[in-house]
Amino acid sequence: MISPEMAKSLNKQLNAELYSSYLYLSMSAYASFKGLKGAASWFYVQVREELFHVQKMYDYIDSQGEQVILEEVAKPPSDFGTVSDLFKAVLAHEQKVTGLINTLMSQAVKENDHATQTYLQWFVTEQTEEEKSCQEIVDRLKLAGDTGPGIFMIDTELGARVFTPPAL
Ligand code: FEO
């Protein structure tokens, strides 16, 4: 059982995860339009990961006997600048999400809610991974510059990413 305040915060996070998937779908469309087919595919995998986060959030709220309340999803941007700008925006977004997860965890600690702390631990680890992989891409793009053969190589590498559904 979770508190009504915790249910409200988790519902808010579910909406944030839905927004993440929507944002990455917009980024995928942008990358594809710019001819970056590998990056477009990378973002499409990212969309599916975020939808998995939504599902995980949904199942937990529901399993705790609370109602999942769906809210409006904000419109994402559609212009992301250069390929470096694009991935810097991803990193900044993931850092923001890490902050949201940390705030949720602090609430669970404050409420002495051990079950939610255990549940959120998966997201804490996931965020570390997400930030690490985004930082690596940002660093590689910095080395390659925004045009030329380096981008072609990185785009090809990004296209190799596949979605592996984690265990729920
Ligand atoms: Fe659901 Fe990328 O954090």
Backbone and ligand atoms as CSV (ligand in chain L), in Angstrom:
chain,resi,resn,atom,element,x,y,z
A,1,MET,N,N,0.838,-1.200,0.000
A,1,MET,CA,C,0.000,0.000,0.000
A,1,MET,C,C,0.879,1.259,0.000
A,2,ILE,N,N,0.502,2.201,-0.832
A,2,ILE,CA,C,1.243,3.460,-0.872
A,2,ILE,C,C,0.304,4.603,-0.465
A,3,SER,N,N,0.896,5.722,-0.075
A,3,SER,CA,C,0.071,6.862,0.348
A,3,SER,C,C,-0.570,7.523,-0.876
A,4,PRO,N,N,-1.671,8.244,-0.694
A,4,PRO,CA,C,-2.275,8.955,-1.820
A,4,PRO,C,C,-1.302,9.978,-2.427
A,5,GLU,N,N,-0.441,10.559,-1.570
A,5,GLU,CA,C,0.559,11.530,-2.071
A,5,GLU,C,C,1.571,10.827,-2.980
A,6,MET,N,N,1.957,9.615,-2.556
A,6,MET,CA,C,2.923,8.863,-3.373
A,6,MET,C,C,2.280,8.454,-4.695
A,7,ALA,N,N,1.012,8.046,-4.651
A,7,ALA,CA,C,0.297,7.662,-5.887
A,7,ALA,C,C,0.261,8.856,-6.842
A,8,LYS,N,N,0.040,10.037,-6.282
A,8,LYS,CA,C,-0.027,11.247,-7.104
A,8,LYS,C,C,1.344,11.518,-7.762
A,9,SER,N,N,2.397,11.376,-6.979
A,9,SER,CA,C,3.751,11.622,-7.503
A,9,SER,C,C,4.136,10.592,-8.565
A,10,LEU,N,N,3.733,9.335,-8.340
A,10,LEU,CA,C,4.062,8.287,-9.323
A,10,LEU,C,C,3.273,8.496,-10.617
A,11,ASN,N,N,2.029,8.943,-10.488
A,11,ASN,CA,C,1.235,9.264,-11.686
A,11,ASN,C,C,1.879,10.406,-12.476
A,12,LYS,N,N,2.424,11.364,-11.734
A,12,LYS,CA,C,3.103,12.497,-12.375
A,12,LYS,C,C,4.347,11.995,-13.131
A,13,GLN,N,N,5.033,11.039,-12.504
A,13,GLN,CA,C,6.229,10.485,-13.154
A,13,GLN,C,C,5.847,9.676,-14.395
A,14,LEU,N,N,4.720,8.981,-14.331
A,14,LEU,CA,C,4.243,8.225,-15.499
A,14,LEU,C,C,4.037,9.189,-16.670
A,15,ASN,N,N,3.475,10.351,-16.366
A,15,ASN,CA,C,3.269,11.357,-17.410
A,15,ASN,C,C,4.619,11.846,-17.955
A,16,ALA,N,N,5.599,12.016,-17.064
A,16,ALA,CA,C,6.938,12.467,-17.493
A,16,ALA,C,C,7.593,11.422,-18.406
A,17,GLU,N,N,7.358,10.141,-18.100
A,17,GLU,CA,C,7.932,9.073,-18.939
A,17,GLU,C,C,7.233,9.041,-20.306
A,18,LEU,N,N,5.927,9.306,-20.297
A,18,LEU,CA,C,5.201,9.382,-21.573
A,18,LEU,C,C,5.730,10.549,-22.402
A,19,TYR,N,N,5.969,11.670,-21.725
A,19,TYR,CA,C,6.531,12.830,-22.440
A,19,TYR,C,C,7.902,12.470,-23.026
A,20,SER,N,N,8.706,11.735,-22.256
A,20,SER,CA,C,10.036,11.331,-22.760
A,20,SER,C,C,9.887,10.543,-24.055
A,21,SER,N,N,8.936,9.612,-24.081
A,21,SER,CA,C,8.764,8.808,-25.303
A,21,SER,C,C,8.314,9.698,-26.467
A,22,TYR,N,N,7.473,10.659,-26.155
A,22,TYR,CA,C,6.965,11.577,-27.190
A,22,TYR,C,C,8.101,12.472,-27.715
A,23,LEU,N,N,8.929,12.943,-26.784
A,23,LEU,CA,C,10.083,13.775,-27.151
A,23,LEU,C,C,11.034,12.992,-28.062
A,24,TYR,N,N,11.319,11.739,-27.678
A,24,TYR,CA,C,12.251,10.948,-28.479
A,24,TYR,C,C,11.653,10.554,-29.828
A,25,LEU,N,N,10.341,10.429,-29.880
A,25,LEU,CA,C,9.698,10.152,-31.169
A,25,LEU,C,C,9.872,11.364,-32.096
A,26,SER,N,N,9.762,12.548,-31.519
A,26,SER,CA,C,9.963,13.774,-32.294
A,26,SER,C,C,11.424,13.875,-32.755
A,27,MET,N,N,12.337,13.488,-31.871
A,27,MET,CA,C,13.758,13.505,-32.228
A,27,MET,C,C,14.063,12.481,-33.316
A,28,SER,N,N,13.387,11.338,-33.257
A,28,SER,CA,C,13.572,10.305,-34.275
A,28,SER,C,C,13.123,10.836,-35.641
A,29,ALA,N,N,11.980,11.495,-35.644
A,29,ALA,CA,C,11.453,12.061,-36.897
A,29,ALA,C,C,12.401,13.125,-37.444
A,30,TYR,N,N,12.942,13.955,-36.547
A,30,TYR,CA,C,13.863,15.019,-36.951
A,30,TYR,C,C,15.137,14.414,-37.563
A,31,ALA,N,N,15.698,13.415,-36.862
A,31,ALA,CA,C,16.933,12.782,-37.345
A,31,ALA,C,C,16.702,12.137,-38.714
A,32,SER,N,N,15.577,11.465,-38.871
A,32,SER,CA,C,15.278,10.816,-40.142
A,32,SER,C,C,15.160,11.848,-41.265
A,33,PHE,N,N,14.473,12.946,-40.965
A,33,PHE,CA,C,14.280,14.015,-41.944
A,33,PHE,C,C,15.625,14.616,-42.380
A,34,LYS,N,N,16.583,14.636,-41.436
A,34,LYS,CA,C,17.908,15.194,-41.733
A,34,LYS,C,C,18.845,14.167,-42.371
A,35,GLY,N,N,18.332,12.971,-42.624
A,35,GLY,CA,C,19.154,11.941,-43.289
A,35,GLY,C,C,19.992,11.114,-42.333
A,36,LEU,N,N,19.777,11.308,-41.046
A,36,LEU,CA,C,20.541,10.549,-40.044
A,36,LEU,C,C,19.740,9.303,-39.663
A,37,LYS,N,N,19.748,8.315,-40.558
A,37,LYS,CA,C,18.895,7.144,-40.378
A,37,LYS,C,C,19.310,6.306,-39.165
A,38,GLY,N,N,20.608,6.253,-38.882
A,38,GLY,CA,C,21.074,5.500,-37.706
A,38,GLY,C,C,20.584,6.154,-36.424
A,39,ALA,N,N,20.721,7.475,-36.331
A,39,ALA,CA,C,20.261,8.208,-35.143
A,39,ALA,C,C,18.748,8.061,-35.008
A,40,ALA,N,N,18.038,8.113,-36.134
A,40,ALA,CA,C,16.577,7.965,-36.101
A,40,ALA,C,C,16.204,6.618,-35.483
A,41,SER,N,N,16.927,5.590,-35.862
A,41,SER,CA,C,16.669,4.259,-35.333
A,41,SER,C,C,17.019,4.199,-33.837
A,42,TRP,N,N,18.134,4.841,-33.444
A,42,TRP,CA,C,18.548,4.903,-32.030
A,42,TRP,C,C,17.426,5.545,-31.203
A,43,PHE,N,N,16.864,6.628,-31.717
A,43,PHE,CA,C,15.789,7.316,-30.989
A,43,PHE,C,C,14.529,6.462,-30.912
A,44,TYR,N,N,14.296,5.690,-31.960
A,44,TYR,CA,C,13.110,4.833,-31.964
A,44,TYR,C,C,13.223,3.753,-30.881
A,45,VAL,N,N,14.455,3.265,-30.680
A,45,VAL,CA,C,14.690,2.316,-29.579
A,45,VAL,C,C,14.443,3.027,-28.249
A,46,GLN,N,N,14.892,4.269,-28.180
A,46,GLN,CA,C,14.722,5.075,-26.963
A,46,GLN,C,C,13.221,5.255,-26.638
A,47,VAL,N,N,12.419,5.462,-27.686
A,47,VAL,CA,C,10.965,5.598,-27.514
A,47,VAL,C,C,10.420,4.345,-26.827
A,48,ARG,N,N,10.842,3.198,-27.310
A,48,ARG,CA,C,10.338,1.936,-26.771
A,48,ARG,C,C,10.788,1.724,-25.326
A,49,GLU,N,N,12.009,2.180,-25.028
A,49,GLU,CA,C,12.484,2.085,-23.635
A,49,GLU,C,C,11.622,2.934,-22.719
A,50,GLU,N,N,11.310,4.148,-23.193
A,50,GLU,CA,C,10.491,5.042,-22.362
A,50,GLU,C,C,9.084,4.478,-22.167
A,51,LEU,N,N,8.552,3.843,-23.204
A,51,LEU,CA,C,7.228,3.221,-23.063
A,51,LEU,C,C,7.279,2.061,-22.071
A,52,PHE,N,N,8.431,1.413,-22.013
A,52,PHE,CA,C,8.614,0.370,-20.999
A,52,PHE,C,C,8.602,0.991,-19.593
A,53,HIS,N,N,9.221,2.169,-19.465
A,53,HIS,CA,C,9.207,2.858,-18.168
A,53,HIS,C,C,7.770,3.220,-17.768
A,54,VAL,N,N,6.987,3.625,-18.769
A,54,VAL,CA,C,5.575,3.957,-18.521
A,54,VAL,C,C,4.852,2.706,-17.996
A,55,GLN,N,N,5.081,1.599,-18.686
A,55,GLN,CA,C,4.421,0.341,-18.319
A,55,GLN,C,C,4.794,-0.074,-16.891
A,56,LYS,N,N,6.089,0.099,-16.584
A,56,LYS,CA,C,6.583,-0.273,-15.252
A,56,LYS,C,C,5.934,0.605,-14.173
A,57,MET,N,N,5.780,1.875,-14.475
A,57,MET,CA,C,5.158,2.823,-13.543
A,57,MET,C,C,3.668,2.477,-13.382
A,58,TYR,N,N,3.019,2.197,-14.505
A,58,TYR,CA,C,1.590,1.840,-14.518
A,58,TYR,C,C,1.346,0.611,-13.644
A,59,ASP,N,N,2.140,-0.433,-13.876
A,59,ASP,CA,C,1.935,-1.698,-13.163
A,59,ASP,C,C,2.122,-1.524,-11.659
A,60,TYR,N,N,3.093,-0.701,-11.268
A,60,TYR,CA,C,3.342,-0.530,-9.831
A,60,TYR,C,C,2.185,0.218,-9.170
A,61,ILE,N,N,1.741,1.306,-9.772
A,61,ILE,CA,C,0.633,2.080,-9.193
A,61,ILE,C,C,-0.592,1.175,-9.061
A,62,ASP,N,N,-0.881,0.443,-10.140
A,62,ASP,CA,C,-2.041,-0.451,-10.165
A,62,ASP,C,C,-1.908,-1.559,-9.114
A,63,SER,N,N,-0.713,-2.114,-8.979
A,63,SER,CA,C,-0.507,-3.221,-8.018
A,63,SER,C,C,-0.657,-2.760,-6.578
A,64,GLN,N,N,-0.531,-1.457,-6.357
A,64,GLN,CA,C,-0.656,-0.909,-5.005
A,64,GLN,C,C,-2.093,-0.500,-4.681
A,65,GLY,N,N,-3.010,-0.862,-5.572
A,65,GLY,CA,C,-4.423,-0.573,-5.327
A,65,GLY,C,C,-4.819,0.866,-5.587
A,66,GLU,N,N,-3.953,1.592,-6.302
A,66,GLU,CA,C,-4.266,2.992,-6.638
A,66,GLU,C,C,-4.654,3.079,-8.106
A,67,GLN,N,N,-5.357,4.154,-8.461
A,67,GLN,CA,C,-5.773,4.310,-9.863
A,67,GLN,C,C,-4.720,5.070,-10.661
A,68,VAL,N,N,-4.435,4.556,-11.829
A,68,VAL,CA,C,-3.557,5.287,-12.755
A,68,VAL,C,C,-4.396,6.401,-13.382
A,69,ILE,N,N,-3.910,7.624,-13.245
A,69,ILE,CA,C,-4.621,8.770,-13.825
A,69,ILE,C,C,-3.769,9.336,-14.959
A,70,LEU,N,N,-4.313,9.305,-16.153
A,70,LEU,CA,C,-3.562,9.808,-17.306
A,70,LEU,C,C,-3.862,11.289,-17.530
A,71,GLU,N,N,-2.806,12.043,-17.720
A,71,GLU,CA,C,-2.936,13.487,-17.959
A,71,GLU,C,C,-2.545,13.795,-19.401
A,72,GLU,N,N,-2.728,15.046,-19.781
A,72,GLU,CA,C,-2.295,15.501,-21.113
A,72,GLU,C,C,-0.777,15.345,-21.260
A,73,VAL,N,N,-0.335,15.052,-22.464
A,73,VAL,CA,C,1.107,14.997,-22.728
A,73,VAL,C,C,1.483,16.243,-23.521
A,74,ALA,N,N,2.476,16.974,-23.031
A,74,ALA,CA,C,2.868,18.245,-23.663
A,74,ALA,C,C,3.437,18.028,-25.065
A,75,LYS,N,N,3.297,19.038,-25.895
A,75,LYS,CA,C,3.852,18.974,-27.252
A,75,LYS,C,C,5.379,19.105,-27.185
A,76,PRO,N,N,6.107,18.188,-27.811
A,76,PRO,CA,C,7.565,18.297,-27.792
A,76,PRO,C,C,8.061,19.261,-28.873
A,77,PRO,N,N,9.314,19.760,-28.752
A,77,PRO,CA,C,9.871,20.582,-29.832
A,77,PRO,C,C,10.020,19.749,-31.102
A,78,SER,N,N,10.204,20.426,-32.237
A,78,SER,CA,C,10.385,19.687,-33.497
A,78,SER,C,C,11.655,20.103,-34.233
A,79,ASP,N,N,12.367,21.104,-33.702
A,79,ASP,CA,C,13.633,21.534,-34.307
A,79,ASP,C,C,14.725,21.407,-33.248
A,80,PHE,N,N,15.755,20.631,-33.552
A,80,PHE,CA,C,16.770,20.342,-32.535
A,80,PHE,C,C,18.174,20.789,-32.929
A,81,GLY,N,N,18.288,21.560,-34.013
A,81,GLY,CA,C,19.594,22.102,-34.387
A,81,GLY,C,C,20.531,21.060,-34.973
A,82,THR,N,N,21.817,21.201,-34.650
A,82,THR,CA,C,22.821,20.277,-35.188
A,82,THR,C,C,22.707,18.934,-34.478
A,83,VAL,N,N,23.419,17.944,-35.009
A,83,VAL,CA,C,23.380,16.615,-34.394
A,83,VAL,C,C,23.964,16.663,-32.973
A,84,SER,N,N,24.964,17.522,-32.765
A,84,SER,CA,C,25.519,17.684,-31.406
A,84,SER,C,C,24.491,18.296,-30.480
A,85,ASP,N,N,23.792,19.329,-30.982
A,85,ASP,CA,C,22.729,19.960,-30.171
A,85,ASP,C,C,21.676,18.929,-29.786
A,86,LEU,N,N,21.357,18.083,-30.752
A,86,LEU,CA,C,20.323,17.059,-30.551
A,86,LEU,C,C,20.680,16.158,-29.370
A,87,PHE,N,N,21.907,15.635,-29.375
A,87,PHE,CA,C,22.290,14.707,-28.306
A,87,PHE,C,C,22.580,15.423,-26.986
A,88,LYS,N,N,22.983,16.700,-27.071
A,88,LYS,CA,C,23.133,17.472,-25.822
A,88,LYS,C,C,21.760,17.656,-25.175
A,89,ALA,N,N,20.742,17.819,-26.017
A,89,ALA,CA,C,19.372,17.966,-25.502
A,89,ALA,C,C,18.901,16.659,-24.845
A,90,VAL,N,N,19.325,15.521,-25.411
A,90,VAL,CA,C,18.973,14.221,-24.826
A,90,VAL,C,C,19.607,14.104,-23.440
A,91,LEU,N,N,20.906,14.440,-23.369
A,91,LEU,CA,C,21.615,14.345,-22.090
A,91,LEU,C,C,20.955,15.246,-21.046
A,92,ALA,N,N,20.644,16.475,-21.442
A,92,ALA,CA,C,20.016,17.423,-20.503
A,92,ALA,C,C,18.660,16.878,-20.043
A,93,HIS,N,N,17.923,16.254,-20.967
A,93,HIS,CA,C,16.615,15.710,-20.604
A,93,HIS,C,C,16.768,14.554,-19.613
A,94,GLU,N,N,17.724,13.678,-19.877
A,94,GLU,CA,C,17.922,12.541,-18.972
A,94,GLU,C,C,18.389,13.008,-17.590
A,95,GLN,N,N,19.205,14.070,-17.551
A,95,GLN,CA,C,19.644,14.604,-16.250
A,95,GLN,C,C,18.437,15.142,-15.477
A,96,LYS,N,N,17.508,15.742,-16.227
A,96,LYS,CA,C,16.286,16.256,-15.600
A,96,LYS,C,C,15.457,15.092,-15.030
A,97,VAL,N,N,15.349,14.015,-15.811
A,97,VAL,CA,C,14.586,12.846,-15.354
A,97,VAL,C,C,15.239,12.240,-14.110
A,98,THR,N,N,16.574,12.197,-14.086
A,98,THR,CA,C,17.279,11.688,-12.899
A,98,THR,C,C,16.877,12.509,-11.676
A,99,GLY,N,N,16.778,13.823,-11.843
A,99,GLY,CA,C,16.359,14.704,-10.748
A,99,GLY,C,C,14.955,14.350,-10.267
A,100,LEU,N,N,14.061,14.031,-11.213
A,100,LEU,CA,C,12.680,13.666,-10.852
A,100,LEU,C,C,12.653,12.354,-10.061
A,101,ILE,N,N,13.465,11.399,-10.521
A,101,ILE,CA,C,13.523,10.098,-9.817
A,101,ILE,C,C,14.102,10.294,-8.413
A,102,ASN,N,N,15.127,11.128,-8.306
A,102,ASN,CA,C,15.730,11.390,-6.985
A,102,ASN,C,C,14.720,12.033,-6.036
A,103,THR,N,N,13.899,12.940,-6.576
A,103,THR,CA,C,12.876,13.586,-5.746
A,103,THR,C,C,11.839,12.568,-5.270
A,104,LEU,N,N,11.467,11.657,-6.184
A,104,LEU,CA,C,10.515,10.590,-5.817
A,104,LEU,C,C,11.107,9.704,-4.722
A,105,MET,N,N,12.381,9.374,-4.890
A,105,MET,CA,C,13.054,8.520,-3.902
A,105,MET,C,C,13.099,9.225,-2.547
A,106,SER,N,N,13.370,10.513,-2.552
A,106,SER,CA,C,13.412,11.277,-1.288
A,106,SER,C,C,12.048,11.241,-0.609
A,107,GLN,N,N,10.994,11.330,-1.418
A,107,GLN,CA,C,9.637,11.270,-0.855
A,107,GLN,C,C,9.383,9.896,-0.217
A,108,ALA,N,N,9.813,8.834,-0.918
A,108,ALA,CA,C,9.618,7.475,-0.390
A,108,ALA,C,C,10.386,7.287,0.917
A,109,VAL,N,N,11.579,7.863,0.988
A,109,VAL,CA,C,12.389,7.769,2.215
A,109,VAL,C,C,11.678,8.517,3.342
A,110,LYS,N,N,11.202,9.714,3.035
A,110,LYS,CA,C,10.522,10.551,4.020
A,110,LYS,C,C,9.260,9.865,4.559
A,111,GLU,N,N,8.570,9.146,3.672
A,111,GLU,CA,C,7.329,8.462,4.077
A,111,GLU,C,C,7.587,7.086,4.695
A,112,ASN,N,N,8.871,6.736,4.802
A,112,ASN,CA,C,9.244,5.419,5.328
A,112,ASN,C,C,8.610,4.298,4.493
A,113,ASP,N,N,8.512,4.543,3.179
A,113,ASP,CA,C,7.875,3.617,2.239
A,113,ASP,C,C,8.969,2.757,1.584
A,114,HIS,N,N,9.263,1.641,2.217
A,114,HIS,CA,C,10.376,0.796,1.751
A,114,HIS,C,C,10.066,0.105,0.429
A,115,ALA,N,N,8.806,-0.264,0.232
A,115,ALA,CA,C,8.435,-0.951,-1.019
A,115,ALA,C,C,8.707,-0.039,-2.218
A,116,THR,N,N,8.308,1.222,-2.099
A,116,THR,CA,C,8.526,2.140,-3.230
A,116,THR,C,C,10.011,2.442,-3.417
A,117,GLN,N,N,10.745,2.474,-2.315
A,117,GLN,CA,C,12.195,2.687,-2.442
A,117,GLN,C,C,12.830,1.539,-3.240
A,118,THR,N,N,12.425,0.308,-2.922
A,118,THR,CA,C,12.954,-0.866,-3.644
A,118,THR,C,C,12.564,-0.791,-5.116
A,119,TYR,N,N,11.316,-0.438,-5.352
A,119,TYR,CA,C,10.821,-0.324,-6.731
A,119,TYR,C,C,11.593,0.755,-7.508
A,120,LEU,N,N,11.792,1.898,-6.866
A,120,LEU,CA,C,12.463,3.018,-7.557
A,120,LEU,C,C,13.947,2.766,-7.807
A,121,GLN,N,N,14.522,1.831,-7.042
A,121,GLN,CA,C,15.947,1.549,-7.213
A,121,GLN,C,C,16.260,1.157,-8.667
A,122,TRP,N,N,15.327,0.456,-9.317
A,122,TRP,CA,C,15.518,0.065,-10.725
A,122,TRP,C,C,15.705,1.321,-11.595
A,123,PHE,N,N,14.899,2.337,-11.316
A,123,PHE,CA,C,14.974,3.578,-12.099
A,123,PHE,C,C,16.273,4.345,-11.805
A,124,VAL,N,N,16.736,4.264,-10.564
A,124,VAL,CA,C,17.989,4.943,-10.203
A,124,VAL,C,C,19.130,4.360,-11.040
A,125,THR,N,N,19.181,3.031,-11.108
A,125,THR,CA,C,20.218,2.353,-11.891
A,125,THR,C,C,20.054,2.658,-13.378
A,126,GLU,N,N,18.818,2.629,-13.844
A,126,GLU,CA,C,18.516,2.897,-15.251
A,126,GLU,C,C,18.990,4.309,-15.651
A,127,GLN,N,N,18.751,5.276,-14.770
A,127,GLN,CA,C,19.150,6.648,-15.086
A,127,GLN,C,C,20.668,6.776,-15.193
A,128,THR,N,N,21.393,6.056,-14.341
A,128,THR,CA,C,22.855,6.083,-14.407
A,128,THR,C,C,23.309,5.594,-15.782
A,129,GLU,N,N,22.675,4.505,-16.233
A,129,GLU,CA,C,22.997,3.937,-17.549
A,129,GLU,C,C,22.654,4.914,-18.679
A,130,GLU,N,N,21.470,5.509,-18.587
A,130,GLU,CA,C,21.010,6.418,-19.647
A,130,GLU,C,C,21.953,7.623,-19.756
A,131,GLU,N,N,22.298,8.188,-18.605
A,131,GLU,CA,C,23.189,9.360,-18.639
A,131,GLU,C,C,24.558,8.987,-19.201
A,132,LYS,N,N,25.045,7.821,-18.808
A,132,LYS,CA,C,26.372,7.369,-19.271
A,132,LYS,C,C,26.382,7.213,-20.789
A,133,SER,N,N,25.383,6.518,-21.341
A,133,SER,CA,C,25.389,6.279,-22.787
A,133,SER,C,C,25.208,7.589,-23.570
A,134,CYS,N,N,24.384,8.504,-23.046
A,134,CYS,CA,C,24.205,9.793,-23.739
A,134,CYS,C,C,25.485,10.619,-23.690
A,135,GLN,N,N,26.138,10.601,-22.518
A,135,GLN,CA,C,27.390,11.366,-22.370
A,135,GLN,C,C,28.441,10.862,-23.365
A,136,GLU,N,N,28.501,9.545,-23.542
A,136,GLU,CA,C,29.475,8.958,-24.480
A,136,GLU,C,C,29.213,9.439,-25.911
A,137,ILE,N,N,27.942,9.497,-26.286
A,137,ILE,CA,C,27.596,9.947,-27.648
A,137,ILE,C,C,27.955,11.428,-27.806
A,138,VAL,N,N,27.635,12.238,-26.796
A,138,VAL,CA,C,27.964,13.677,-26.840
A,138,VAL,C,C,29.485,13.850,-26.992
A,139,ASP,N,N,30.254,13.069,-26.244
A,139,ASP,CA,C,31.726,13.169,-26.300
A,139,ASP,C,C,32.263,12.780,-27.676
A,140,ARG,N,N,31.687,11.713,-28.242
A,140,ARG,CA,C,32.146,11.260,-29.561
A,140,ARG,C,C,31.796,12.287,-30.645
A,141,LEU,N,N,30.626,12.888,-30.522
A,141,LEU,CA,C,30.224,13.904,-31.506
A,141,LEU,C,C,31.128,15.139,-31.399
A,142,LYS,N,N,31.572,15.418,-30.203
A,142,LYS,CA,C,32.473,16.560,-29.990
A,142,LYS,C,C,33.793,16.317,-30.749
A,143,LEU,N,N,34.250,15.075,-30.694
A,143,LEU,CA,C,35.495,14.717,-31.386
A,143,LEU,C,C,35.299,14.753,-32.906
A,144,ALA,N,N,34.128,14.273,-33.347
A,144,ALA,CA,C,33.872,14.143,-34.788
A,144,ALA,C,C,33.513,15.466,-35.458
A,145,GLY,N,N,32.959,16.414,-34.681
A,145,GLY,CA,C,32.455,17.649,-35.282
A,145,GLY,C,C,31.066,17.410,-35.858
A,146,ASP,N,N,30.453,18.457,-36.385
A,146,ASP,CA,C,29.054,18.320,-36.813
A,146,ASP,C,C,28.853,17.913,-38.270
A,147,THR,N,N,29.941,17.839,-39.009
A,147,THR,CA,C,29.816,17.426,-40.415
A,147,THR,C,C,30.938,16.443,-40.762
A,148,GLY,N,N,30.841,15.846,-41.948
A,148,GLY,CA,C,31.956,15.028,-42.434
A,148,GLY,C,C,31.827,13.558,-42.142
A,149,PRO,N,N,32.887,12.787,-42.474
A,149,PRO,CA,C,32.828,11.332,-42.384
A,149,PRO,C,C,32.647,10.807,-40.963
A,150,GLY,N,N,33.116,11.584,-39.975
A,150,GLY,CA,C,32.967,11.167,-38.573
A,150,GLY,C,C,31.504,10.968,-38.217
A,151,ILE,N,N,30.665,11.876,-38.691
A,151,ILE,CA,C,29.219,11.799,-38.417
A,151,ILE,C,C,28.623,10.554,-39.073
A,152,PHE,N,N,29.070,10.292,-40.290
A,152,PHE,CA,C,28.574,9.119,-41.012
A,152,PHE,C,C,28.884,7.851,-40.220
A,153,MET,N,N,30.101,7.790,-39.670
A,153,MET,CA,C,30.522,6.610,-38.901
A,153,MET,C,C,29.695,6.483,-37.614
A,154,ILE,N,N,29.540,7.592,-36.903
A,154,ILE,CA,C,28.767,7.571,-35.647
A,154,ILE,C,C,27.305,7.213,-35.930
A,155,ASP,N,N,26.772,7.766,-37.019
A,155,ASP,CA,C,25.376,7.474,-37.362
A,155,ASP,C,C,25.192,5.974,-37.630
A,156,THR,N,N,26.160,5.388,-38.307
A,156,THR,CA,C,26.086,3.943,-38.587
A,156,THR,C,C,26.109,3.151,-37.276
A,157,GLU,N,N,26.985,3.573,-36.351
A,157,GLU,CA,C,27.065,2.883,-35.049
A,157,GLU,C,C,25.750,3.015,-34.271
A,158,LEU,N,N,25.178,4.213,-34.318
A,158,LEU,CA,C,23.919,4.439,-33.583
A,158,LEU,C,C,22.813,3.529,-34.114
A,159,GLY,N,N,22.862,3.266,-35.424
A,159,GLY,CA,C,21.850,2.432,-36.072
A,159,GLY,C,C,21.912,0.977,-35.651
A,160,ALA,N,N,23.019,0.585,-35.008
A,160,ALA,CA,C,23.173,-0.826,-34.612
A,160,ALA,C,C,22.438,-1.135,-33.302
A,161,ARG,N,N,21.962,-0.086,-32.619
A,161,ARG,CA,C,21.293,-0.307,-31.326
A,161,ARG,C,C,19.960,-1.045,-31.527
A,162,VAL,N,N,19.714,-2.034,-30.666
A,162,VAL,CA,C,18.434,-2.750,-30.752
A,162,VAL,C,C,17.721,-2.679,-29.405
A,163,PHE,N,N,16.413,-2.796,-29.456
A,163,PHE,CA,C,15.634,-2.788,-28.214
A,163,PHE,C,C,15.560,-4.174,-27.616
A,164,THR,N,N,16.029,-4.300,-26.388
A,164,THR,CA,C,15.919,-5.567,-25.676
A,164,THR,C,C,14.988,-5.334,-24.492
A,165,PRO,N,N,13.796,-5.896,-24.525
A,165,PRO,CA,C,12.870,-5.633,-23.420
A,165,PRO,C,C,13.409,-6.161,-22.093
A,166,PRO,N,N,13.562,-5.264,-21.098
A,166,PRO,CA,C,14.031,-5.752,-19.789
A,166,PRO,C,C,12.893,-6.512,-19.090
A,167,ALA,N,N,13.256,-7.269,-18.057
A,167,ALA,CA,C,12.223,-7.977,-17.304
A,167,ALA,C,C,11.407,-6.968,-16.506
A,168,LEU,N,N,10.118,-7.181,-16.429
A,168,LEU,CA,C,9.263,-6.244,-15.669
A,168,LEU,C,C,9.455,-6.403,-14.175
L,1,FEO,FE1,FE,12.574,7.105,-18.556
L,1,FEO,FE2,FE,15.052,8.024,-20.185
L,1,FEO,O1,O,14.171,7.923,-18.567
